Amino acid sequence: MSKLSVGIVGLPNVGKSTLFNALTKKSVPAENYPFCTIDPSVGIVPVPDVRLDKLAEMSKSKKVVPAVVEFVDIAGLVKGASEGAGLGNKFLQNIREVDAIIQVVRIFEDKDIIHVHDKVDPLFDIEIINMELEAGGINKPILYVINTSEAAENKREVLSKIPGPYIEIDPIFGTGMDNLIKSGYELLDLITFFTTGEKESRAWTTKRNATAPEAGKSIHTDFQEKFIRAEVIHYDKLMEAGSYAAARAKGWVRIEGKEYIVQDGDVIEFLV
């Protein structure tokens, strides 16, 4: 499948770049992922998934390749961006190119880090960004990322008024990063399926509700065009069996056709 990416947006000085740097410390080379770009403002970040490690252990795989999420560091937004203020036009163009948005919201006070509006008011900040996105004709899925680098007195009150799903992170200490990566993956409405063997165990990405041929396209376009059938077993059943051979003996490996909707955690062998 073509790449899907999450744009990281926020007002200046909210910790956006700190967050991006913390994420990219975990990043992997883009070469393994044919649709990914190599760009300093893009981080190709592996999705933490214990299931992949267990499959690799079971298959004694020589190589393990995780699913990834592409995070894009987007220039800081200022009021009036939709009318071209600051880097407004570039900002909006960059956002149009991503598939979902992580909006970083500063909740901490720090006299050494000035706030663009001279006061820390998270709900006002959210309102400005959402207004600019709306004025720019953008409404993509949004996850609010609350930067709690330091304790804020009114945190509980602010969190109760966030206008959508949110998570808390501390990019300075790197806490909450795994949760953020998984949340970004979910925001894109993606699921993971696996292939496993001695040569390689790999986590593949497809959109939720994809059919087997559509999911197969993630591996190779031929897998969609020339799809015949797929052998499928869910990760949980494969682990319960202990090996492919044992799973086959129990009759747990199913043959599925073109209409099959791939489930998160399916282990699949495509026949083309």
Secondary structure by P-SEA (a helix, b strand, c coil): ccbbbbbbbbccccaaaaaaaaaaaacccccccccccccccccccccccaaaaaaaaaacccbbbbbbbbbbbcccccccccccccaaaaaaaaaaaccbbbbbbbcccccccccccccccaaaaaaaaaaaaaaaccccbbbbbbbccccccaaaaaaaaccccccccccccccaaaaaaaaaaaaabbbbbbcccccccbbbbbccccccccccccccaaaaaaccccccccaaaaaaaccaaaaaaacccccccccccccccccccccc
